[in-house]
């Protein structure tokens, strides 16, 4: 959309340099070699170039600044998606070097080019000297049930993965035991599950609305095998074959691991 307040290009430069200042001036021939011979060196943004300036006192990294910052984001944030363009572009361009640097910390880089997201996993290093760098989030039964539903919603509309809060509540109400007559308390459990998925950066609220964006990373949190197993289990719960309502009351009793680093 064009900003009506933005000045026209011609208006900006019109009158900036009075014409009379140039009326008596002799034309100056321009030699491209002379013009550009003293030009400043461009900012280096690719690997293998040795003009990188330190970011702080003691910085000895040979990586471009944007690669360093993206490396930090991959360690500190739950994931990097296409929406974070400044980071995602670096992941795509420098995937190999990022993967190598992360492996030095015992971390694995997971990149999904189809749904455009990346995140790090803790490697399964059998060495007794290995240290866990990342903390993982776990999901309660209610949260993993909701995640399964959102997984299917994302696959149906990956280009516009938006879900209404009311739709999530309606879906989860189907799992309420017939003996549970307290709808308000059950809906409170559902909202707790929604917040858990928000905290795990699986969904993100859209400001000013009652809707959430579903992140593509949900396709890595739930594998095809997990979807099948969880689907069968939750159908059993909904039909009353298994009494597991107590699991929904506690986030510490986890059924699914978010598979991402905790932020």
Buried (B, 14 or more C-beta within 10 A) or exposed (E): EEEEEEEEEEEEEEEEEEEEEEEEEEEEEEEEEEEEEEEEEEEBBEBEEEEBEEEEEEEEEEBBBBBBBBBEBBBEBBBBBBEBEEBBEBBEBBBEBBBEBBEEBBBEBBBBEEBBBBBBBBBEEEEEEEEEBBEBBBBBBBBBBBBBBBBEBBBEEBEEBBBEBEBBBEBBEEBBEEEEEEEEEBBEBBBBBBBBBEBBBBBBBEEEEEBBBBBBBBBBBBEEEBBEEBBEBBEEBBEEEEEBBEBBBEBEEBBBEBBBBBE
